[in-house]
Amino acid sequence: MSIRFGTSGWRAVIADQFTFENIERVTEAVCRYLTTDKPGNEQTLVVGHDSRFMGERFSSIAAELAAGKGFRVLLCQGPTPTPTISHVIRSQGASGGLNFTASHNPPEYQGIKFSTADGAPALPEITREIEEAIVSGVSVDKSKGGSLEAFDPGPAYLEDLRSKINFDVISKAKGRYAYDPLWGTGRGYLDKILRNSGCEVETLHDWRDVTFGGRSPEPGESQLEELREIVKTKKLTLGISTDGDGDRFGIIDNDGTFITPNQLIAILTDYLAESRGWTNGVARSVATSHLVDRVAKERNLKLYETPVGFKFIGELINKDEIILGGEESAGLSIRGHYPEKDGILACLLAIETVTVRQASLGEQLKDLYRRVGKLESGRIGVKLTDEVAATLKEKLAEEPGTIGQRKVEKIDRMDGVKFLFADGSWMLMRPSGTEPMVRIYAESESKQDMEELLEEGRRYLLE
Ligand code: G16
């Protein structure tokens, strides 16, 4: 059976492919990758887990195995957000991190994200080496000198966030917020830092439920109904949410409107350019709204487009090329932060912009649309059935002159296939690297047109 690292890490169904045996195979392969040039006993490895089923047991197995190979292993205590693990890797000078999480996937999944010494999700050339090491099955010799330490990752990470967010203004404003961590790892992090700053925070779903209420812990609009009701009835400043491993965000404005990740990324690009006076570039994935391009143009920022996967944006953060990098799947990070998406940081930035500008996100969007024009973007998923899988490769390789009635102006194959049309609208189709789905994304100036494009995409794929 092959173990493959997708868009971010290896994900599999518990007791199907995600077994003790396979955890050991992956851990062995990571140790082998790390010890190729350097013995384990000169290296630190961070190991953590999210709030999923048996996360502590799975992470302990990996931690003990790596300690046996000579690594100094820091085992994070309690469910730990992915960005927090990035911080630990960087601040402890570790060679990498093994994070037991399946992020936003449904509850039956578990997974392992491997991050490199810079705290970034491992790039494809590295995960390919690890996959090869899994296949070869050659194990690393046992080594003396390894150790296993329990590590509290929270305090230093939260302290680090304090240096990146304008907490003076947030504390003075004494805003009222509701936070839904969706039973995930953000609990005890985002609520804590806000409460310690004098804010009022009502939390919901802040206990451990390994079934995540029977759904995926993904802070999309349909998941945040309860949060929306609380924000509206209690007239709160903002509703905030994070996903299972705390790297994605979800935002509800003060009137109960769900602010899409595309919208927040555009607002924050504009806000950071204005408030920090930062001037270099901004990055978005190929699936993310071109509203970002318009803000970039107005603010004179260089625009970078990447394939889907935060690892590609992380590289630009490392090189200090961008002030913000974001993905429509609700991930972002900023200049000077880690090359990993951080949902906790994103929620704090949303609070900061609302507080500093004294304007709701809806009001800020209105202003942005007035300046650069409005764009409507959307996404649907088509299940990757055997039938769809059989023709997918050919479909994505085709070069149609038109899609529906629209003339295709340009075809971009950076990730899947993206059709760009003369009026600036576009449609993208690509297989997901985290779940068995084909994603179709579209954007246009009108909502109806965008929805038509999504349907045309579905037809194109299925007919
Ligand atoms: C992961 C990656 C993201 C990517 C998202 C969706 O998010 O880290 O960079 O945008 O998957 O990828 P795909 O469309 O291939 O499923 P997470 O939060 O699940 O780790």
Residues whose N, C-alpha, C, O or C-beta is under 5 A from the ligand:
A	BS01	G16	T7 S8 S103 H104 R248 V308 G309 F310 E327 S329 P431 S432 G433 T434 E435
